[in-house]
């Protein structure tokens, strides 16, 4: 995987990168939802469908912004520049996963995305890219708060039975 040179990133490249991050997360949540639905874990699957929709909406907003500024100019960044920036790790879904556990996975991903943008800011030189990355970092904080608010409304998970403690990740 190539690395991102944040010091030379243009606003167009930064928007393209942000769109790719949202697309990767959306696809991962869709995969999780599909697999968990197959494994009869509907509450977690529904939550991942919701998260996929959120990522799709955010990606569409970024794409609209990118097209308004740069039209159909070709992208210079590709998916090989990123891996799991916001997307949850493939080892996260579990058989018998609860909605609360799914939300914990999403919360961890929002924290991870916040950390990515916060860390990148120390290298960004372009003023417009800095503003965009600050906005994206702050949106990740808002997303964390939204997930926490939904989690607060859920009852606690029942204690896990010993037979399920060693639950393996759901295959992709």
N, C-alpha and C positions, 0 to 999 in steps of 0.2 A: 504494500500500500504506500502510495506517495504521501508526503506530508504537506500540510497547508502552510504557506508562507503568509502569515497574517499581516506582515509589514508591507507587503506589496499588493494586497487584496484590494480590488476596485469595488465600488458599490455594486456594480452589476454582478461581479463574482460573488460578493457576499450574499446578495439576494439569491443567486442561483444555489449557493451552498445551503442557505437556510431552507430553501424549497426542497432540496434533496434530503435534508435532515428530516423534514416533516414527512416526505414520501416514505422514507425508510421506516419511520415510526408507525405510520399508517399501515404499511404492508405487514409489519411485524404483529401489530395488534389484530389485524384481520386474520393472520395465520393462527394466532393464539385462540381467537374466537371460534374459528372453524374447528380446530382440534379439541377445544374444551367442549364444544357442542357435541362432537362425536363421542366424547368420554362422559356424557351425561352430567356435565357441570354447567347448567344453564345460567345461573346467576353470574358466575365469573365470565362466561362467554358473552352475556349481554353487556357487562361492563366493558369488556374489551371492544365490543362493537361500538359502544359509545365513545371510547377513547379513539378508535380509528376514525370515527366521524369528526371528532374534535381536531385531530391532526390534519384530516382532509380539508376542513374549513380553514385552518390556519395556513396550510400550504396554498390553498386557492387565493386567500387574501394576499399572501406574499407574491404569488404569480401575477395577480392583477396589478399590484404595485410595480413589479418588475417590467411588465409589458407597457405600463403607462410611461415609465422612464426610458426604457430601452427597446421597445417594440419587439420585433422578432430577431434581434441580434443573436447570433449563436452563442451558446454557453461555452465558457472556457474551463469550467470545473466539472468534475465527474464524480460518480459515486465511489470511485476507488480512493477518494480523498477522505472518506469517513467510514466509520464502522461503529454502530451502536452509540452514536452521540446522544440521541434521545430514545432510540428504540430500546425496549427492554431486552435483556440477554435471552438467548434461546433456552437457557436452563431455568427460566423463571416459572412457566406454567406447570401445574401439578394436577394429577388426577385428584378428584375430590376437593378441588380448590374452591374456597368460598369467595363471595363478592368482596369481603374485607381483604382477603389475601390478594385478590386481583388489584384492588385499590392500592395496597402496599407496593405492589410491583410498579404500578403507574406512578405513585409518589416518588419512588426511587428513581424512575426514569426522568421525572421532572427535575429532581435535584441534580441528576447527572447532566442534563442539558444546561441548567443554570451554571454549573461548575465549568462546563465547556466554554460558554460565552464569557463568563467572568475571567477565566484564565486567558482566553484569546485577547481580551481587551488590553492586557499589558504589552502586547506586541503590535496592535493595530496603530498604524500611522495616519491613515486617511480619516479626516474629520467625519465625513458622511458614513463611513463604515463604522466608526466608533459610535455614532448616534444610533445606527441600526442595531449593533450588537448590545448596546446598553438597553435599548428597547426590548430586544429578544430576551436578554437576561432577566429584565424586570417582569416580562410576561411569564417566564418560567416560575417566578416567585408567585405570581397570581394563580397560575395553574396549580401549584402546590397547595395554595390556600383553598382553592375550589375542591380539590380531591380530599383534603383534610375535613372540609365542611361536610361533604357527603359521608365520609367515614364516621364522623361524629354522630350521624343520625342512625347508624347501623347498630344492632345489638352486638355484643361481643360474640366471637366464635365460640361454639361449644368446645370443651376440652377434646383434644385429639385422642383417638383410641390408639393404644400402643401399636396395633397392627398397621396403622397408617403413618407412623412416625418416619419410617424409612422410605416414604413415597418417592419414587424416582420422577425425574422430569418427564413431561408428556412428549413423546416423539414428534418430530416435525415432519 
